[in-house]
C-alpha cells in the first residue's frame, strides 16, 4: 500500500501514513502548540501524513504567534522534541527571536538505539546549518553543576 496505489476520491490530499505497530491508512498529521505553564492549546494545524514535524514548525509557530498577539502576548521560548530539529526550523526560530530548546536529532544519545549504525539521516557535520545545530547542542546538553569552594 502506497500513495501511488491508494488515494481518497473524496479527499485527494490525504496521504498514507506509516507508524510502527499501526496499520497503514490515509491520514493527515496534526500539530499542536501548548502553553506548558497553563496547559492551553495556543495553535493547531494539519498537514499531509508523512511530512516531517520540523517542516511544520514555522506554520504552527506563525499561527501561535498570531493567536497570542490577539491577547497581547508574545512567544519568547519554545521546547520541542527532536522530531522538530532541522536547520530550517532552527533558522526560523533565530530569525524570529525565539529561544528554542530542540534537541539535535543527530546528536541524540539514543540515536544508535533508534536508527542503528547505518542510517538515512544526514550527518550534522555536512549541513550548511551546522552553526545553528552546534548552538542548540550547547544549550540542551546537560552541564555539570557548579560547586562553590569552601575557604
C-alpha positions as MATLAB code, in Angstrom:
seq = 'XXXXXXXXXXXXXXXXXXXXXXXXXXXXXXXXXXXXXXXXXXXXXXXXXXXXXXXXXXXXXXXXXXXXXXXXXXXXXXXXXXXXXXXXXXXXXXXXXXXXXXXXXXXXXXXXXXXXXXXXXXXXXXXXXXXXXXXXXXXXXXXXXXXXXXX';
ca = [
       0.000    0.000    0.000;
       1.491    3.345   -1.034;
       0.460    6.821   -2.128;
       0.995    5.657   -5.736;
      -1.634    2.920   -5.465;
      -4.130    4.307   -2.938;
      -5.942    7.604   -2.750;
      -9.201    9.007   -1.494;
     -11.500   10.238   -4.285;
     -13.289   12.487   -1.771;
     -10.082   13.779   -0.140;
      -7.138   13.627   -2.572;
      -4.850   15.496   -0.125;
      -4.931   12.614    2.396;
      -1.745   10.511    2.323;
      -0.758    7.053    3.551;
       0.871    7.242    6.954;
       3.278    4.698    8.369;
       3.807    4.291   12.110;
       5.362    1.265   13.792;
       2.661   -1.015   15.167;
      -0.146    0.766   13.311;
      -1.966   -0.164   10.107;
      -1.201    1.923    7.031;
      -4.113    4.184    6.179;
      -4.987    7.516    4.614;
      -4.358   10.249    7.193;
      -3.228   13.736    7.976;
      -0.617   14.746   10.513;
      -1.741   17.033   13.322;
       0.410   19.552   15.187;
      -0.446   21.308   18.453;
       1.249   24.162   20.265;
       0.564   24.234   24.004;
       1.357   26.789   26.698;
       3.025   24.405   29.136;
       2.525   26.695   32.134;
      -1.263   26.873   31.742;
      -1.944   23.756   29.609;
      -3.786   25.773   26.965;
      -3.680   24.915   23.254;
      -2.351   28.032   21.532;
      -2.249   26.756   17.954;
      -3.044   23.765   15.769;
      -2.611   22.758   12.171;
      -2.877   19.721    9.924;
      -0.501   18.631    7.205;
      -0.266   15.657    4.912;
       0.744   12.392    6.555;
       4.411   11.642    6.136;
       5.530   15.260    6.424;
       8.269   15.870    8.963;
       7.404   17.698   12.164;
      10.305   20.075   11.531;
       8.731   21.141    8.217;
       5.583   22.164   10.095;
       7.277   24.176   12.838;
       7.144   27.558   11.033;
       3.427   27.145   10.244;
       2.422   26.210   13.779;
       4.596   28.979   15.268;
       3.172   31.592   12.861;
      -0.329   30.586   13.873;
       0.546   30.526   17.571;
       2.202   33.955   17.362;
      -0.898   35.375   15.643;
      -3.210   33.841   18.274;
      -1.095   35.104   21.160;
      -0.777   38.579   19.630;
      -4.584   38.892   19.745;
      -4.357   38.854   23.551;
      -1.174   40.929   23.765;
       1.275   38.078   24.343;
       4.461   37.060   22.537;
       6.398   33.815   22.209;
       9.895   34.127   23.614;
      10.764   30.437   24.179;
       9.711   27.071   22.815;
      10.564   23.482   23.678;
      10.043   20.655   21.206;
      11.207   17.086   20.713;
      13.973   16.079   18.296;
      11.445   15.495   15.505;
      11.240   19.279   15.155;
      15.012   19.646   14.786;
      16.198   20.828   11.388;
      18.417   23.599   10.164;
      15.452   25.422    8.643;
      13.418   25.141   11.859;
      16.310   26.458   13.976;
      16.942   29.232   11.454;
      13.249   30.223   11.589;
      13.398   30.462   15.391;
      16.592   32.504   15.313;
      15.187   34.911   12.681;
      12.026   35.415   14.765;
      13.827   35.939   18.074;
      12.511   32.713   19.595;
      14.757   30.990   22.136;
      14.250   27.357   21.086;
      15.104   24.224   23.038;
      15.037   21.397   20.489;
      17.498   18.504   20.861;
      19.585   17.903   17.758;
      18.430   14.656   16.213;
      21.885   13.555   15.077;
      23.443   14.288   18.498;
      20.767   12.427   20.456;
      22.336    9.918   22.885;
      19.760    7.304   21.788;
      20.469    7.699   18.063;
      22.283    4.356   17.713;
      19.422    2.572   19.503;
      16.777    4.248   17.353;
      18.477    4.410   13.939;
      21.273    1.873   14.068;
      24.836    2.280   12.811;
      23.805    2.996    9.211;
      21.005    5.497    8.767;
      19.400    7.544    6.009;
      19.613   10.697    8.126;
      22.156   13.329    7.105;
      25.085   13.995    9.383;
      25.124   17.418   11.028;
      28.774   17.910   10.047;
      27.623   18.014    6.390;
      24.887   20.606    6.955;
      25.021   24.272    5.986;
      23.131   24.829    9.256;
      25.927   23.333   11.409;
      26.431   26.574   13.457;
      22.720   26.528   14.413;
      22.917   22.856   15.408;
      26.097   23.490   17.424;
      24.467   26.354   19.365;
      21.397   24.214   20.074;
      23.549   21.299   21.210;
      25.388   23.604   23.657;
      22.056   24.849   25.008;
      20.384   21.469   25.576;
      23.445   19.433   26.602;
      23.435   18.841   30.377;
      26.055   20.999   32.078;
      27.958   19.823   35.169;
      26.800   21.516   38.362;
      28.842   24.470   39.564;
      30.224   23.805   43.026;
      31.296   26.521   45.395;
      34.662   26.010   47.047;
      34.905   26.377   50.796;
      37.664   28.609   52.125;
];
